Amino acid sequence: MTQRIGFITGGQLARMMLQAMIPLRHDMEISVLDSSKECPCTGQVDKIVVGSSTDFDDVYHFGKGLDIIILEFEHVNAAALKKLQSEGVKILCNPHDLEVIQDKALQKQFLLEHNIPTAPFRVIQSKAELEETTEFPFVLKSRKHGYDGGGVKKISSKVDLETAFDAPSIVEDCVDIATEYSLILGRDAFGQTFRYPIAEQWFHPTEHIVEVIAAPAKVDPDIQNQIDTIGDSFLAAFDEIGMWVVELFLDTEGKILVNEIAPRVHNSGHQTIEGNQTSQFAQFVRLALGFPHGSTKTICPAITMNILGPVNGSGRYHCTGLQEILEIEGIYPHLYNKAETRPFRKLGHITATGDSLDECRSKLKSVQENFRIVVE
């Protein structure tokens, strides 16, 4: 019997899930809802439906008649998903959880209710509520629709308030960050849980986009214990099928705090394609199809570097240096088939593997010297 599977939306994360699905694909009809026919999944699915992931009618009509919906990111109309779920469509992740994660204020409240440590915050409805602020710095985060660094702004002084966005937001205390980590964990259809080794992340200083991810991270036993406790609390709070990415801060006093949650595959797990026995993409597919989870054991150390669009150009582009970097053992480029570039747009990633993280770093240095995005 044909399984009818739909992806919302058709970006690079869906593309890599589709690639991971190939070994399991039999008698499946796969469609994608995306805003563009030229999305990264073009040519890999049976049908692309053009529509908005946030529009109730677009999401509902796309999902009507499907067996399974796999979400690529969380900015999807939750009301439409709940209606589809009530009609028997399997959705990963659960729309009720999605509503909490979509709203940073609700997400933060969820963390507090489950005694999961996070930075102090307060909720505001508009920019006007910031006018009497006298304590700086702080981080302003829009409650909804933030993605890839969007909807996040550090406010260091009264001058910065002039460029603050005007939307329902949270005001979060600045954390004196020593290191940023991510934890990927989940539960399969048989109630069995899994966790990937901790990854360390480095972000772009102004755009708040992940630039580099390294795993397995070297962490002290006390830090590992704090992360394990957070993982236990998180799995107890989300007692259902799914996979979640928990982004973490280690502050300069040695305390782990939860930054944000994503209910899906994530940029901080790209290194699992080459570095772990089951990639995050294959894992998410297994969960969606109702299979047991795969092993998360490390095959080898791996570091992933995002390929970001150059600051000084937009439009059609090409890559140079592929031949040179492919001559390096343990280098794996992943290009996302995006038709156009713009500043800081994620166009792909490159992973280096080796016997140690230091060896991976050395290889990536050669990649940086040779590989370029050239705007046409």
C-alpha positions as CSV (number, residue, x, y, z in Angstrom):
1,M,0.0,0.0,0.0
2,T,1.4,3.4,-1.0
3,Q,2.5,5.7,1.8
4,R,1.7,9.3,1.0
5,I,4.3,11.5,2.7
6,G,4.5,15.3,2.7
7,F,7.3,17.6,3.7
8,I,6.7,21.1,5.0
9,T,8.8,22.8,3.6
10,G,11.4,21.9,0.8
11,G,14.6,23.5,2.0
12,Q,18.0,21.9,2.6
13,L,16.9,20.1,5.7
14,A,14.1,18.3,3.8
15,R,16.5,17.7,1.0
16,M,18.9,15.8,3.3
17,M,16.1,13.9,4.9
18,L,15.0,12.8,1.4
19,Q,18.5,11.7,0.7
20,A,18.5,9.7,4.0
21,M,15.2,8.1,3.0
22,I,16.4,6.6,-0.2
23,P,17.5,3.2,1.4
24,L,14.1,2.9,3.0
25,R,12.0,4.2,0.1
26,H,9.5,1.7,-1.3
27,D,6.0,2.4,-2.5
28,M,6.1,6.0,-1.3
29,E,4.5,9.0,-2.9
30,I,6.3,12.1,-1.7
31,S,5.2,15.7,-2.0
32,V,6.5,19.1,-0.7
33,L,4.8,22.3,0.3
34,D,7.1,25.2,-0.4
35,S,6.9,28.9,-1.4
36,S,8.9,28.2,-4.6
37,K,9.1,25.6,-7.3
38,E,12.9,26.1,-7.3
39,C,13.3,24.9,-3.7
40,P,16.3,22.6,-2.8
41,C,14.0,19.5,-3.1
42,T,13.3,20.1,-6.7
43,G,13.8,17.0,-8.7
44,Q,13.7,14.7,-5.7
45,V,10.0,14.4,-5.0
46,D,6.9,13.4,-6.9
47,K,5.2,16.8,-6.5
48,I,5.9,20.3,-5.3
49,V,2.9,22.3,-4.2
50,V,3.5,26.1,-4.0
51,G,2.0,27.6,-0.9
52,S,2.7,29.2,2.5
53,S,3.6,27.1,5.5
54,T,1.9,29.7,7.7
55,D,-1.4,29.8,5.9
56,F,-4.1,27.6,7.3
57,D,-5.8,26.7,4.0
58,D,-2.5,26.0,2.2
59,V,-1.3,23.7,5.0
60,Y,-4.6,22.0,5.5
61,H,-5.3,21.3,1.8
62,F,-1.7,20.1,1.3
63,G,-2.0,17.7,4.2
64,K,-5.5,16.4,3.4
65,G,-5.1,12.8,2.2
66,L,-1.5,12.4,3.4
67,D,-0.5,9.6,5.8
68,I,2.6,11.4,7.2
69,I,3.7,15.0,7.4
70,I,7.3,15.7,8.3
71,L,8.1,19.3,9.4
72,E,11.4,20.8,8.2
73,F,11.1,23.8,10.5
74,E,8.7,25.0,13.2
75,H,7.1,28.0,11.4
76,V,4.0,26.1,10.2
77,N,0.3,26.8,10.9
78,A,-0.3,24.7,14.0
79,A,-4.1,25.0,13.8
80,A,-4.1,23.4,10.4
81,L,-1.8,20.7,11.6
82,K,-4.0,20.0,14.7
83,K,-7.0,19.6,12.4
84,L,-5.1,17.2,10.1
85,Q,-3.9,15.2,13.1
86,S,-7.5,14.9,14.4
87,E,-8.3,13.4,11.0
88,G,-5.7,10.7,11.3
89,V,-2.6,12.3,9.7
90,K,0.6,11.4,11.5
91,I,2.7,14.6,12.1
92,L,6.3,14.9,13.4
93,C,6.5,16.9,15.6
94,N,3.2,17.0,17.6
95,P,1.3,20.2,16.8
96,H,0.5,20.8,20.4
97,D,4.2,20.9,21.3
98,L,4.9,22.9,18.2
99,E,2.7,25.7,19.5
100,V,4.9,26.0,22.6
101,I,8.1,25.9,20.7
102,Q,6.9,28.4,18.1
103,D,6.5,31.1,20.8
104,K,9.7,31.9,22.6
105,A,7.8,33.2,25.7
106,L,5.8,29.9,25.9
107,Q,9.0,28.0,25.3
108,K,10.7,29.8,28.2
109,Q,7.8,29.3,30.5
110,F,7.8,25.6,29.6
111,L,11.5,25.4,30.7
112,L,10.7,27.1,34.0
113,E,7.7,24.8,34.7
114,H,10.0,21.7,34.2
115,N,12.9,23.1,36.3
116,I,15.2,23.3,33.3
117,P,17.7,26.2,33.7
118,T,17.5,29.1,31.3
119,A,18.5,32.8,31.3
120,P,16.2,35.2,33.2
121,F,13.7,36.9,31.0
122,R,10.6,39.1,30.8
123,V,7.8,39.4,28.2
124,I,6.9,42.6,26.4
125,Q,4.2,43.4,23.9
126,S,5.9,46.3,22.0
127,K,9.0,48.4,21.6
128,A,7.4,51.1,23.7
129,E,7.9,49.1,26.8
130,L,11.6,49.4,26.4
131,E,11.7,53.2,26.5
132,E,12.2,53.4,30.3
133,T,14.9,50.7,30.3
134,T,18.0,51.7,32.2
135,E,19.9,48.4,32.5
136,F,22.0,47.2,29.6
137,P,23.0,45.1,27.9
138,F,20.2,42.6,27.1
139,V,19.0,40.4,24.2
140,L,15.7,41.2,22.5
141,K,14.1,38.1,20.9
142,S,10.8,38.2,18.9
143,R,8.3,35.7,20.3
144,K,7.6,34.3,16.9
145,H,9.2,33.7,13.4
146,G,12.8,34.1,14.4
147,Y,15.1,31.9,12.3
148,D,18.8,31.8,11.4
149,G,19.5,34.7,13.6
150,G,16.5,36.7,12.5
151,G,14.4,38.2,15.3
152,V,17.4,38.5,17.7
153,K,19.1,41.7,18.6
154,K,21.6,42.6,21.3
155,I,20.7,45.9,22.9
156,S,23.8,47.5,24.5
157,S,22.7,51.1,25.0
158,K,19.9,53.6,24.6
159,V,21.2,54.2,21.1
160,D,20.5,50.6,20.1
161,L,16.9,51.0,21.2
162,E,16.3,53.1,18.2
163,T,16.8,50.1,15.9
164,A,15.0,47.6,18.1
165,F,12.1,45.7,16.3
166,D,8.6,46.5,17.4
167,A,6.8,43.2,18.1
168,P,5.8,41.0,21.0
169,S,9.1,39.8,22.3
170,I,11.1,38.6,25.3
171,V,13.8,40.5,26.9
172,E,16.5,38.1,28.1
173,D,19.5,38.8,30.4
174,C,22.8,38.6,28.6
175,V,24.7,35.5,29.5
176,D,28.5,35.7,29.8
177,I,29.0,32.8,27.5
178,A,32.1,30.6,27.7
179,T,31.0,27.9,25.2
180,E,27.9,27.0,23.2
181,Y,26.8,23.3,22.9
182,S,23.9,21.4,21.4
183,L,22.2,18.2,22.5
184,I,20.2,16.1,20.1
185,L,17.9,13.6,21.7
186,G,14.6,11.8,21.1
187,R,12.2,8.9,21.5
188,D,11.0,6.4,19.0
189,A,7.7,4.7,18.4
190,F,8.7,1.9,20.8
191,G,9.4,4.3,23.7
192,Q,13.1,3.9,23.5
193,T,15.2,7.1,23.9
194,F,18.4,8.1,22.3
195,R,21.0,10.9,22.6
196,Y,23.8,12.0,20.3
197,P,27.3,13.0,21.7
198,I,27.5,16.7,22.6
199,A,28.4,19.1,19.8
200,E,30.2,22.4,20.3
201,Q,29.1,25.4,18.2
202,W,30.6,28.7,17.1
203,F,28.2,31.5,15.9
204,H,28.7,34.4,13.6
205,P,29.4,37.4,15.9
206,T,26.7,39.7,14.4
207,E,24.3,37.5,12.4
208,H,23.8,34.9,15.1
209,I,24.1,32.1,12.6
210,V,25.9,28.8,13.3
211,E,29.2,28.9,11.4
212,V,31.0,25.8,12.8
213,I,30.0,22.6,14.7
214,A,32.4,20.1,16.2
215,A,31.6,16.7,17.7
216,P,32.1,14.9,19.9
217,A,32.8,17.9,22.1
218,K,35.4,17.7,24.9
219,V,33.4,18.4,28.1
220,D,34.3,18.1,31.8
221,P,32.4,15.5,33.9
222,D,30.5,18.2,35.8
223,I,29.4,19.8,32.6
224,Q,28.4,16.4,31.1
225,N,26.4,15.7,34.3
226,Q,24.5,19.0,34.0
227,I,23.7,18.3,30.4
228,D,22.6,14.8,31.2
229,T,20.3,16.1,33.9
230,I,18.8,18.6,31.4
231,G,18.3,15.8,28.9
232,D,16.5,13.6,31.5
233,S,14.2,16.5,32.4
234,F,13.5,17.3,28.8
235,L,12.6,13.7,27.8
236,A,10.3,13.5,30.8
237,A,8.6,16.7,29.8
238,F,8.1,15.6,26.1
239,D,6.9,12.0,26.7
240,E,6.2,11.1,23.1
241,I,7.7,10.3,19.7
242,G,10.0,13.0,18.3
243,M,13.5,14.4,18.1
244,W,14.6,17.6,19.7
245,V,17.7,19.8,19.5
246,V,18.5,21.7,22.8
247,E,20.8,24.6,22.3
248,L,22.9,25.2,25.4
249,F,25.1,28.0,26.9
250,L,27.9,27.3,29.3
251,D,28.4,30.5,31.3
252,T,31.7,31.7,32.7
253,E,30.7,30.4,36.2
254,G,30.4,26.8,34.9
255,K,26.6,26.6,34.7
256,I,24.7,25.1,31.7
257,L,21.6,27.1,30.6
258,V,19.1,26.2,27.8
259,N,19.0,28.8,25.1
260,E,16.4,27.5,22.7
261,I,14.6,24.3,21.5
262,A,14.0,23.0,18.0
263,P,11.6,20.0,17.4
264,R,13.4,18.7,14.2
265,V,16.7,18.2,12.4
266,H,19.0,21.1,12.9
267,N,22.1,22.8,11.7
268,S,24.0,21.7,14.8
269,G,23.6,18.1,13.7
270,H,25.0,18.2,10.1
271,Q,28.2,16.5,11.2
272,T,26.3,13.4,12.1
273,I,26.0,12.5,8.4
274,E,29.7,11.4,8.3
275,G,30.5,11.3,12.1
276,N,27.8,9.0,13.5
277,Q,26.4,5.6,12.7
278,T,22.9,7.1,12.1
279,S,22.7,10.7,10.9
280,Q,20.1,13.0,12.4
281,F,18.3,13.0,9.0
282,A,18.1,9.2,8.9
283,Q,17.0,9.2,12.5
284,F,14.1,11.7,11.9
285,V,13.0,9.6,8.9
286,R,13.0,6.4,11.1
287,L,10.9,8.2,13.7
288,A,8.4,9.5,11.1
289,L,8.0,6.0,9.5
290,G,7.6,4.3,12.8
291,F,10.9,2.4,12.9
292,P,13.2,1.8,15.8
293,H,15.9,4.5,16.3
294,G,19.3,3.9,15.0
295,S,22.6,3.9,16.8
296,T,24.0,7.3,17.6
297,K,27.6,6.1,18.3
298,T,30.5,8.2,16.9
299,I,32.3,6.8,13.9
300,C,35.0,9.5,14.0
301,P,35.4,13.1,15.1
302,A,33.8,15.5,12.6
303,I,33.6,19.3,12.2
304,T,31.1,21.0,9.9
305,M,31.5,24.5,8.4
306,N,28.5,26.3,6.9
307,I,28.8,27.7,3.4
308,L,27.3,31.2,3.8
309,G,26.5,33.6,1.0
310,P,29.0,36.4,0.6
311,V,28.3,39.7,2.3
312,N,28.7,41.8,-0.9
313,G,26.3,40.2,-3.4
314,S,23.0,38.6,-4.3
315,G,21.7,36.6,-7.2
316,R,23.0,33.6,-9.3
317,Y,26.3,32.2,-8.2
318,H,28.8,29.4,-8.8
319,C,31.4,27.6,-6.6
320,T,35.1,27.5,-7.2
321,G,37.7,25.2,-5.6
322,L,35.6,22.0,-5.5
323,Q,38.3,20.0,-7.3
324,E,40.9,21.2,-4.8
325,I,39.0,20.4,-1.7
326,L,37.8,17.0,-3.0
327,E,41.5,16.0,-3.2
328,I,41.7,16.2,0.6
329,E,40.9,12.9,2.3
330,G,37.9,13.1,4.7
331,I,36.3,16.2,3.2
332,Y,32.6,16.0,2.3
333,P,30.9,19.0,0.6
334,H,27.1,19.2,0.7
335,L,25.6,21.8,-1.7
336,Y,21.9,22.7,-1.2
337,N,20.8,23.4,-4.8
338,K,19.7,26.9,-4.0
339,A,19.2,29.0,-7.2
340,E,20.4,32.3,-5.7
341,T,22.6,33.6,-3.0
342,R,22.2,36.6,-0.7
343,P,24.3,37.8,2.3
344,F,24.7,35.0,4.9
345,R,22.3,32.7,3.2
346,K,23.1,29.0,3.9
347,L,24.1,27.5,0.6
348,G,25.6,24.3,1.8
349,H,28.0,22.9,4.3
350,I,31.4,21.1,4.3
351,T,32.3,18.4,6.9
352,A,35.9,17.3,7.7
353,T,36.5,14.0,9.4
354,G,39.7,12.7,10.9
355,D,41.3,10.9,13.8
356,S,41.0,14.0,16.0
357,L,39.2,17.3,16.0
358,D,42.6,19.0,15.5
359,E,43.1,17.0,12.3
360,C,39.6,18.1,11.2
361,R,40.4,21.8,11.9
362,S,43.6,21.5,9.8
363,K,41.7,20.1,6.9
364,L,39.0,22.8,7.1
365,K,41.7,25.5,7.0
366,S,42.7,24.1,3.6
367,V,39.1,24.2,2.5
368,Q,38.8,27.9,3.5
369,E,41.9,28.7,1.5
370,N,40.5,27.1,-1.7
371,F,36.7,27.1,-1.7
372,R,34.7,30.2,-2.8
373,I,31.2,31.3,-3.6
374,V,31.3,33.7,-6.6
375,V,28.3,35.9,-7.4
376,E,27.6,36.0,-11.2
